[in-house]
Each structure stands twice: as structure tokens, then as C-alpha cells.
Amino acid sequence: MNIFKILSSNDGTLKEPNVSSFLAYLLDPNEDHGLGDSLLKSILSDFESLKDKDFSDYDVEVNPEYKVDIDDAVLKTDKESNKKHRDIDIVILFWKKEKKSKTEQKNKLNAPELILCLENKIKDASIEKNQLNDESKGITKQFQKGTDIYFCYLTLQKTEASDNVFENFVYDQQRKIHLYWKNDNTNEKNSILEKILAILELERNGEIDPISEESIFLLKSFIGFIRANFSSFIEKKNANHERRIYGKPVIDFFRDFYNKMEINKDYSDKEIKQSIKEAIFKESGVEPNSGTIQCHLYQTTVNDDNRLHYSVSEKNHKDRDFFYMINPKSKNKVLRKYISGMPEIEVKFNK
């Protein structure tokens, strides 16, 4: 059983905020996961100036979805405010322990000594060009004096898009790092996956305090989820099921029909569905479920609003861009062959 696959089994993915929330939980030494500050210290040690710093004398506060204003860079605390703001996925504040009460220590008049900001991207489709620059300006102006602010840009793995954003992030080179959820280059260990594996190895060798069986099970499930690119394998599972029943995945029958279509010729949705049904029956001797055919038609029609409910994403939409409706508001759907890049056609997919 993998709890992450179960939670993501409805539409095939867990959203970025969900993943950020779980990471914030693992990074919080005050939570009950049993890791203490192991994962947090591992990330902090990636900054050269923090590698040997002792954080045992600090109070730590982990804040998911920390809002900073990007107009005048004042922390947005007023929910009714209309000012534009950015949400930093995770902000971790460090206060030097004193003899004052925790309430006094965390009073906003007493700025934290250090802040770690983490911006999480599990898909390139969610990357925004100026986000890091906006966030750094906002939080820097919020804590103008006495606070060292560090930024960790966390992306699924090394890609040209994420590298470009990080390289164009105008910030002190010593106080920013690009970290990955997983790294296919085995010579580099700067990934969350490697850090979690290292913590489990330390626990197994008795070098850190024991972690509960429940937490170890949860971490192993999360490791599998990272390796699967935060996917539930739902599409792969469905494709294998369809292959056993119909001889090949239903999407392949739609692709066969698409390849035979004439450009600018009108096809009714009923005509397409009937042709697909006949092709499946001819291939397998099994009459397919009408609902299955309809769902695939939604997936493969680029300008159909219903497409957004069927796990069509930035990553996979090009493999499903087959048809477009010439009369989207009509009850009698007329479709044509979609050619990639048609400027007048809005291609819809989940980001």
C-alpha cells in the first residue's frame, strides 16, 4: 500500500501545494515524524556558509504558503487586501534562543536571525520566469535588518527551463541553491530523494535516533512517489488493462483514426465514436463501453472544456491533440483534424 498513490488515484496527480505541505511537515523538527531536524539540516548544509553552523540553539518555525506583497513588499497579513502578492511555498524562520518566552522571541519586532525560503516546482509547466525575483524582493524588504535570507529553488529534476529560471534569479550566489527532488546523474547527490535515503541509512546503522516504523513506511512510500514523478501510475495501469481486453490501449485506436483523417474535413462526434467502436470490436471481438469511448474523445479534443477533467497535462497533451471542435457551443459536435500549432485553436490542458 502506498498512501500517496491512493490519494492521487482520482485524477492521477497530487498537486504542488499538497507535496509542499508534506515537505514542510518533514522539515519541521517540532512535528511527530521522528526525523528531528535531519532533513532540514541536510538542506541547510548545501549552503557553503551554513555547512558547519550549529542550529541546536535556535527555535524553528515552519510556515507553508508564506505571502509577501510584490507591490511595496510588505508582508500581506490582511486577507481583505487587494494588493498583489506571491506565495512562497515554504518559509522557515530561525530565532536564536534567549531567556525570553517563545511569544516574546517570535514577536515580529524581533526579527529572526535567519530565514530559509523554499520554492517548490514538481512540473516545468508551473515554472514562472520572475517568481523568484519577486519573492526575494518582497521578503527582503519585510526583514530589512538583522536577518540573513537564503533561497532554495526545488524542482523535480534538472531541466533547461528550471535551470534558466535559477540562473536568471538575481540574488547573492552564496545564499541560493538549486535542489532537485530526484537527480538522474548519480554523481550528484543534491536531491531530496538522496537526502531521505541517506537519513534512512543513518537510522539503519544506528547513527541517529530510531525512527518509528510508521514514519519509515511513510518515507518509503514517499520515495516511490518521487521516483514516479509524483504520479499514481493510473494511466499506465489503465493502458495495461485496456491492452489485455482490447489488444491495445483505447488511445491507440483514436490515434489510428486521427492518422486516417483528412485535413479540414468535417466529422461528427457520433461518427468518430462509432468508427472507434467498430475498430475495437474488429481487433478484439469485444464491444467497448460507451463511457470509455466518450472519455477518450474528451481527452483528445483540444478545445473541449471537459478535457480538463481527464489528466491531460503539459507533459502528455501533445500525444492526445487529435481533434478540435469548429462549433464548441453547439449540441451537435462537428470535429476536424487538429494540426499542432494552429494559432486560432485554444489547446486546453492542466498545468
ZAMARGU-4260 file (C-alpha; in steps of 0.2 Angstrom, whole numbers, plus 5000, padded with zeros to 4 digits):
<rodrens>
0) 5000/5000/5000 | 5006/5017/4995 | 4996/5031/5003 | 5002/5044/4990 | 4996/5033/4976
5) 4979/5031/4984 | 4977/5050/4987 | 4982/5054/4969 | 4971/5040/4961 | 4956/5051/4957
10) 4964/5062/4943 | 4982/5054/4943 | 4992/5068/4952 | 4994/5076/4969 | 4995/5095/4966
15) 5011/5105/4971 | 5003/5113/4986 | 5000/5095/4993 | 5018/5090/4990 | 5024/5106/4998
20) 5014/5104/5013 | 5021/5086/5016 | 5038/5093/5013 | 5035/5106/5026 | 5029/5093/5038
25) 5046/5083/5036 | 5056/5099/5038 | 5048/5104/5054 | 5058/5097/5069 | 5043/5100/5080
30) 5032/5088/5071 | 5030/5069/5076 | 5038/5061/5060 | 5054/5056/5071 | 5067/5064/5059
35) 5070/5078/5071 | 5080/5091/5061 | 5089/5079/5050 | 5081/5083/5033 | 5081/5102/5037
40) 5100/5102/5042 | 5104/5092/5026 | 5097/5106/5015 | 5105/5120/5025 | 5122/5111/5024
45) 5121/5113/5005 | 5124/5132/5008 | 5143/5134/5010 | 5141/5147/5024 | 5129/5136/5034
50) 5138/5119/5032 | 5146/5119/5049 | 5133/5130/5058 | 5125/5123/5074 | 5107/5126/5074
55) 5104/5117/5091 | 5102/5134/5100 | 5088/5140/5088 | 5069/5140/5089 | 5062/5135/5072
60) 5045/5139/5064 | 5040/5132/5048 | 5027/5142/5038 | 5019/5134/5022 | 5012/5147/5009
65) 5020/5162/5016 | 5013/5178/5007 | 5023/5193/5003 | 5017/5208/4994 | 5025/5212/4977
70) 5019/5230/4976 | 5028/5238/4991 | 5035/5222/4998 | 5026/5222/5014 | 5020/5205/5022
75) 5002/5203/5017 | 4993/5199/5033 | 4976/5207/5028 | 4966/5194/5019 | 4954/5208/5013
80) 4969/5217/5005 | 4968/5219/4986 | 4987/5221/4984 | 4996/5208/4973 | 5006/5196/4982
85) 5017/5180/4980 | 5015/5164/4990 | 5032/5157/4994 | 5029/5138/4996 | 5039/5136/5012
90) 5047/5149/5023 | 5057/5143/5039 | 5062/5156/5052 | 5076/5154/5064 | 5076/5163/5081
95) 5092/5162/5092 | 5086/5155/5109 | 5086/5168/5123 | 5079/5168/5141 | 5063/5176/5134
100) 5047/5167/5132 | 5043/5160/5115 | 5030/5173/5112 | 5042/5187/5115 | 5055/5179/5104
105) 5043/5177/5089 | 5036/5194/5091 | 5038/5202/5074 | 5048/5217/5082 | 5062/5204/5085
110) 5067/5199/5068 | 5073/5181/5065 | 5092/5178/5063 | 5090/5168/5048 | 5076/5163/5035
115) 5076/5149/5023 | 5064/5151/5008 | 5059/5135/4998 | 5050/5137/4981 | 5044/5120/4975
120) 5040/5115/4957 | 5036/5097/4953 | 5032/5101/4935 | 5040/5113/4922 | 5023/5118/4917
125) 5021/5128/4934 | 5038/5137/4932 | 5036/5156/4932 | 5050/5167/4925 | 5050/5181/4938
130) 5044/5172/4953 | 5060/5170/4962 | 5065/5188/4960 | 5048/5194/4965 | 5048/5183/4981
135) 5066/5188/4986 | 5062/5207/4984 | 5046/5205/4995 | 5053/5195/5009 | 5070/5205/5009
140) 5060/5221/5012 | 5049/5213/5025 | 5065/5209/5035 | 5077/5223/5031 | 5089/5222/5045
145) 5097/5209/5055 | 5091/5194/5045 | 5100/5183/5033 | 5089/5176/5020 | 5093/5160/5009
150) 5083/5153/4994 | 5081/5135/4989 | 5074/5133/4972 | 5067/5115/4972 | 5062/5107/4955
155) 5058/5089/4950 | 5075/5086/4941 | 5087/5096/4931 | 5079/5103/4915 | 5083/5118/4904
160) 5068/5128/4909 | 5071/5126/4928 | 5090/5130/4926 | 5086/5146/4916 | 5075/5152/4929
165) 5088/5149/4943 | 5102/5157/4933 | 5091/5172/4930 | 5087/5174/4948 | 5096/5190/4954
170) 5102/5185/4971 | 5118/5183/4981 | 5126/5167/4974 | 5131/5161/4991 | 5113/5162/4998
175) 5104/5152/4984 | 5104/5134/4979 | 5095/5124/4965 | 5090/5107/4973 | 5081/5093/4964
180) 5068/5081/4970 | 5077/5067/4961 | 5093/5068/4950 | 5097/5055/4936 | 5115/5060/4937
185) 5122/5048/4950 | 5137/5059/4953 | 5127/5072/4960 | 5118/5070/4977 | 5109/5086/4978
190) 5092/5079/4978 | 5078/5077/4991 | 5077/5058/4986 | 5096/5056/4991 | 5094/5065/5007
195) 5079/5054/5013 | 5089/5038/5008 | 5104/5044/5017 | 5093/5048/5033 | 5086/5030/5032
200) 5104/5023/5030 | 5110/5033/5046 | 5095/5026/5056 | 5098/5008/5050 | 5116/5010/5056
205) 5111/5017/5072 | 5120/5033/5069 | 5104/5044/5073 | 5089/5041/5085 | 5077/5027/5079
210) 5063/5032/5068 | 5046/5024/5071 | 5040/5010/5059 | 5026/5021/5054 | 5037/5035/5048
215) 5049/5023/5039 | 5034/5016/5030 | 5028/5033/5025 | 5045/5039/5019 | 5047/5023/5009
220) 5030/5027/5001 | 5036/5045/4998 | 5052/5039/4990 | 5042/5028/4977 | 5031/5043/4974
225) 5046/5054/4970 | 5053/5041/4958 | 5036/5040/4949 | 5037/5059/4946 | 5023/5062/4959
230) 5011/5051/4948 | 4999/5037/4953 | 5003/5026/4938 | 4984/5027/4934 | 4987/5030/4916
235) 4999/5016/4914 | 4988/5004/4924 | 4973/5009/4913 | 4983/5006/4897 | 4988/4989/4903
240) 4970/4985/4907 | 4964/4990/4890 | 4978/4981/4881 | 4973/4965/4889 | 4954/4967/4884
245) 4955/4976/4868 | 4973/4971/4861 | 4980/4988/4863 | 4976/5004/4873 | 4960/5014/4868
250) 4970/5029/4864 | 4979/5020/4850 | 4963/5017/4841 | 4960/5035/4842 | 4977/5038/4835
255) 4974/5026/4821 | 4958/5036/4816 | 4967/5053/4818 | 4981/5047/4806 | 4967/5042/4793
260) 4958/5059/4794 | 4958/5072/4780 | 4963/5090/4784 | 4948/5102/4785 | 4935/5088/4783
265) 4920/5088/4795 | 4917/5073/4806 | 4903/5072/4818 | 4907/5066/4836 | 4895/5051/4833
270) 4904/5046/4818 | 4921/5046/4827 | 4914/5036/4841 | 4906/5023/4830 | 4921/5021/4820
275) 4932/5018/4835 | 4919/5006/4842 | 4920/4996/4826 | 4939/4996/4826 | 4940/4989/4843
280) 4927/4976/4840 | 4936/4970/4824 | 4953/4969/4834 | 4947/4961/4850 | 4929/4954/4847
285) 4924/4964/4862 | 4912/4979/4862 | 4919/4993/4871 | 4910/5003/4885 | 4902/5019/4878
290) 4908/5029/4893 | 4926/5024/4889 | 4925/5030/4871 | 4917/5046/4877 | 4930/5050/4890
295) 4944/5047/4877 | 4935/5059/4865 | 4935/5072/4878 | 4954/5069/4881 | 4958/5070/4863
300) 4948/5086/4858 | 4959/5100/4861 | 4946/5114/4864 | 4934/5104/4874 | 4932/5111/4892
305) 4929/5093/4898 | 4946/5089/4893 | 4952/5097/4910 | 4944/5083/4920 | 4954/5069/4912
310) 4973/5071/4917 | 4978/5080/4901 | 4994/5089/4906 | 5008/5100/4899 | 5018/5084/4899
315) 5006/5072/4889 | 4994/5084/4880 | 5004/5083/4863 | 5001/5064/4862 | 4982/5067/4863
320) 4980/5083/4852 | 4969/5074/4839 | 4953/5084/4836 | 4946/5101/4838 | 4928/5107/4838
325) 4923/5120/4825 | 4907/5124/4834 | 4910/5121/4853 | 4894/5129/4859 | 4883/5118/4848
330) 4875/5102/4854 | 4879/5093/4838 | 4898/5092/4839 | 4907/5094/4822 | 4926/5090/4824
335) 4941/5092/4812 | 4959/5085/4812 | 4970/5096/4823 | 4987/5101/4817 | 5000/5106/4830
340) 5002/5125/4831 | 4985/5130/4824 | 4985/5148/4830 | 4966/5150/4831 | 4963/5135/4841
345) 4965/5136/4860 | 4973/5120/4867 | 4967/5116/4884 | 4977/5106/4897 | 4981/5106/4916
350) 4996/5115/4922
</rodrens>
